[in-house]
Amino acid sequence: MATVSAPELAQAKRIVIKIGSALLVDLGGLREEWLRSLAADVAGLHARGTGVVIVSSGSIALGRRVLDLPGGALPLEQSQAAAAVGQIRLARAYEEALGPHGVNTAQVLVTLEDTADRRRYLNSRATLETLLSLGVVPIVNENDTVATDEIRFGDNDRLAAQIAVTIGADQLLLLSDVDGLYTANPKTDPSAEHLPVIEHITPEIEAMAGDPVSGLSKGGMKTKLLAAKVAVAGGCAMAIAEGFADHPVGVLEQGGRCSWFLPEGDPQVARKRWIAAMKPRGELFVDEGAANALRSGKSLLPAGITKVVGRFGRGDPVTIAGPDRAVLGKGLVRYTADEARQIAGHRSGEIEEILGYPGRAALIHRDDMVVG
C-alpha cells in the first residue's frame, strides 16, 4: 500500500513525542534506564536545533504505586489523587534525565478546555512557543488532578496530536506497545499485514483499528487513528512505533518498524486555513503603514490601528481592513475590543501605562493571521 517514502526525522524542525504509560512504568516502577536512553535521544534532537515537546503518560501509574492503590480502574477521586502524587515524580524524573545533557525542562498541564477555548488556546500556544524559543523541552500531560470526564481528552494520543497542531509541529511520534497499524490484529490473525505508510485515513483503514491490549494504557489503535486524523489535518506527519527498546527515537531514525500517516499539506498552511474559516467577531481598520507591514509578513501592532469595530474577546477572530476599507485578512486578536480601543494608535511600549498591566506587543501575531 505504500506508494511514497516515509518522512525523515532529520528533516523535522519540531517534533512532539508521546510516551505511553507502559513504556515508562512497569510493575517495578519507573523504567529509569530506558528513560535515560530516551533523554539521550531527545538531547540529540535538541542539539541539532529541533524543537521537542514530550507528551508523557505515567503520572497515575506512578502515583498509584506510591499510594499502594489496587490494580484496575480507579474511582475518579483516587485517580486524581494518584495523578497529584505522580505528576511531581514524573516531572522530576524527566528533569533528572535531561539535566545532565544541559537540557532544561518545564511541566505543562492542560485540559480539553485549554484547546476548546480560543483565549486559553492562545495562552497555551504562547507559553509553549516561548519555552521552545528558550531552548526548553516542555513535558506536557493532561491535568488529571482536576480534569473530569466532561473536560478531559481521555488519552494522551489525542492530546499529543492537539499539541502538535498547536505548535505547528512537523512530526508526531506515538511511542507505545505496538509497532504500527496492521490490516488485522496480529495477535490473533497470522495473516495480518503491517502498513508502513498510510497516505489517507479511509473507512477501510479505520475498520482495522482494534482495542487496547495493555493494562497500563488507555489508548488503543482507535484513539491513535483519531489522533492521526487531527495531526494530518493540521499538516503534521504521525508515526506509531513500538518504543520498549532503549533509544526508541534513535531506533526509529535508523529505520525501525512503524506506521507513518502522511500530512495533508504544510502545518502553517493548515493553520492559516483554520483561521480563514472562522466567523469574525469584529473588525480592525489599519493605516497604510500597517497594511504594508502586514503584506510583508509582519505582526499587527497597536500603533497601526485606526478604528475598532464590534465586541470581541481575547482569542476571537477579527477581520483586518485597510484605509480603503478593503479586507486585508483575518486573525486571532490578543486583546478584547475595549482594550484594543484604548491602545489603538499607541506604541507597544505604552500598553502597560494605558491598560495598567503589561500586555503583548502585537495585537495580532503574524502566526495567528492570514493575509490576502
N, C-alpha and C positions, 0 to 999 in steps of 0.2 A: 504493500500500500504506500510505502514511502517513495515519493517521486521527487523530493527535493532534499537538500542537505540539512542536517540538524544545525541549530545555532552553535556558535563557539563562545565559551565563557570569556575568552580573552578579548572578545570584541565588545563586551558589555561595559557601559560606563557606570551603571547602577544595578546592583543585584540584591534581591530580597531572598533570604534563606529561611525556610520554615523548618523547624526541628520538632519532630514528633516525640511525644512522651516516652514511647517505647525505646527510642534511641538514647535518650538522656538518663532515664531512670529504669533500673531493673529491680529484681527482688532484693538485691543487696544495697540498694540506694543509688546515689549518683554515680554514673559511669565516668569517673574523673579522668582516666587515661584517654578515653575516647574524646571527651570534651577538650582536653589539651590538644589532641590532634586536629580537631575542628578549629580551634583557636589559631593553630599554625596556618591552616588553610586560609582563614579569614584575614590573618595578618599579611599573608602573601598577596591576596587580592587588594588589600588596603595599600600595601607598599607600591603597587603599580598604578595607583590612582583610581581604583574602582571604589565607588561608594557602596557600602554594605549595610543593610539593615537585617537584623535577625528577629524573626518572629518565633518565639520559643514556647512550646508547651512544657509542662512538667511541674508547675507550682503546686497544683493539688496533689499530684503523685508524691512530691517531696514532703509536703505538709502532712499528709495523712500518715506517713511513716513516723514523723516526729511525734505526732499526736496519738499514734498507735490506734488509728481508726480501722474498722473492719474493711475487708475487701468488698468489691461490688459497688453498686450505685450508692451514693451518699445522699442524705437529705440536703436540701438547699443550704440550710444554716451550717451544717458540717462541712459542705463543700466550700462555702465562703470562709469559714474558719481555717480550713486546711490551706486555702489559697493565700490567706493573710500570712500564715506561718511560712508557707513555701516560697512566696514571692521574694521575700528578703534573702532567703538562701539561694534562690535561683539567680538573682541579680548579683549576689556576692560571688557565686561560682563563675559566672561569666567575667566579672571584673578580675578575679584572680587568675583566670585562664588567659585573658587577653593582655593583662597588665605587663607581664614580662616581655611582651613583644612591643611595648611602648604604645599600645592602642588604648585610648580612653573609651569607656562605655557609659551609657545612660539608660535608665529604666523609663519606659514609656508605657503607661497603662491606658487602654482605651475601651470604650463600649460602642455598641452599634450606633447609639445616639450621636457619637462624635463624628460619624461619617454621614449620617442621615440629615443632621442639622448643618446648613451651609456655613454658618458662622463658626461653629465648633470644628467643622471640617477644615476651614481656612486656618484656624488657630493650630490644629494638629499638623497640618501641612507646613505651616511656617516654622513650627518647632522642629520638625524632622529635617526640613531644609537647612535650618540654622545649624543643627547638630552635625549634619553631613558636611556643611561648609567648613566647620571647625575641625574636621577630621575625626569625629566621634562615631562609634558604632552603636546605634540605638538598639536596645533589646526590648522588643515590643511584646506585650501579652494582653489578652483580654482581662479587664479588671474584674476578675471573678469574685472579689471581695464585696462588690456592690451590685454586679450585674444579676438581673433576674431573667427568667425565661423570656419575658416580653422584650428585653432590651439587649439580648446577647447574640453574638454571632453563632454560638453553639459549637464551633470548631475553629481551630486556628488555620485551617486550609483557606477558608473563605476570608478570614481576617487578613491573612498574608496577601491574598490577591487584592483586597481592597487597599492595603498599604502600598503594594506595588504600583497600583494605578495612581494613588495619591501622590507619590513622589516621582512618577514618570519613569519607573524602572524599566530597563531593557529586558531583564530576565528574572523569573521567579523559580526557585528551586524548592520543591517539596520533598524533603528528605524524610522517609518513613520506613515502614517494614515491608514495602512492596517495591519491585524494581520496574514498575510501569503498568501500562494498560494491556490487557490480553483480550482476545476475542471471546474468551470464556474464563471461568475460574480455573486457573492451572492446578489448584489443589485437588480439584475433583474431576477435571476433564483433561486427560493427557494429550488431547489433540489441540488444546488451546494455543493460539499463536500470539507471540509478543509483537506489539505495534511500536516500532521505534520513532516514527514521525506521524503526527496527525495534523493534516492541513486544515480540516474543517470538522467541527463537532456536529455530526449529523445525528438524526434519531437512531440510526444503527449503532453509532459509537456510544450514545447514551445507554442503549439497551445492554451494552457489555458490562456496565458497572455492577459490582456486587455489594455486599455488606461488609462492615469492618470485621476483621478477624482477631485483632489484638485486644487484650483485656485492659490495656492502659490507654489506648487512644479512642477518641470519639469519632474521628472522621474516617469513613471508608472511601471506596472509589467513587461513590455517588457525590460525596462532598468535594472530592478532588476535581471531578468534572464540572461541578458548579463553580469552583474556584477558577478552573481553566476558562470557562465562559467569561467571567469577569476580567481575567487577566488579558486574554487575547483581544477582547473588545476594546481594551484600553491600550492596545499596541504593545503588550508585553508577552514575550515568549515564556512558556512554562514547562518545566520538566518534573516528572515524577520519577524518583530514584530511590532505591534501597540504600540506606545510609548506615548500616550497622558496622561496616568496616572502618578502621582508622583512616583518617584523612579522607572523608567522604566526598568533599568538593574536589580534591585532587584526583580521586578515582574517576569522578565524573568528567573532569577536564581531560583525562587521559583516554576518554572514550568508553567509560563504564556504561553498562547497560542501563537504559532508561527510556522513557517515552517523552518526546518533545511535542508540545502543542504550539503551532506556529501563530505568530501575532497577525492581527488584521491592521496592518499599517504601522506607522510610527507613533510612539507614546504621546508626543506633543501634538501631533495631528489629531489623534483620537480625543485628546483633552480639549482641543480647540473646537472640535465638532460638538462635544458635550456642552460646552459653554454656549456655542452658537444656537443650540436647540432650545435653550431656556427662554421662558417668557420674561421679558424685562419688567421690573417693578418701578422703574423711574428713568430719568434721562439727565445726562450731564452735557452741558454745552461748553466747548473749549475754544480758546483763541487760536489764531493761525500758527503761532509758535508751537503750541501744544499739539496741534494737528500734525504739523510736520514731524515733531518728535515721535508721535505715535506711529506714523508711517515708516519711520526709520527703525522701529522696533524698541522704542523706549517706553518706560512706565509712565503712567499719568500722575503728575504731581499736582498738588492743590493750587499752585500758582497759575496754572493754565486754565482753571475753571472760571467761566464767566456767569453760569447760571445753573441752578439745581432744580429739577422738576420731579415731583412725585414724593411718595412716602416709602422709604425702604430701610431695611436694617443691614447690619454688617453681614457680608457674605451674599447678599442678594444680587441678582443680575441686573445691570442697568445698560441702557443704550448710550453710546457716546456720539455726539453730533458736533460738527464743525461750525465755524462762524456763519457759514451759508445755510445752516440747518440741515445739511446733508449728513446722513448717518455714516460715521466712520467705522463703527464696530460695536462690540459688546464686551462687558467684563464683569467680574465679581468684585464689588466695591468693599473696601476695608473700613468704611465709616458709615454711620447712619445718615439719613437725609439731613437731620438737624445739624449733626457735626459737620457734614460736607458744606452746608450753607455757611457755617461760621468760619471755616478755614479757606473757603473759595477765594482765590486771588492772592493768597498769602504764601510765603515761602515755608518750606517744610520745617525750618528751624524755629518758626513761630508757633507751631502747633501746640506745644506744651503750654506756652503762655496764654494762648487763646482758649484752649479747652480745659486747662487746669490739670492736665495729666499728659504724660508722654504718649505719643502715638507713632504709627509707622509713617515713614517719609512719603511713600507712594499712596495715592488714593486708590489706584488700581495697579497692581503689579503686572508687568508685561507677561508673566507666565499665566496670569488669570484673565487674559484678554485675547480676543480675536479681532483683528483689524482687516477691513477690506470686504 
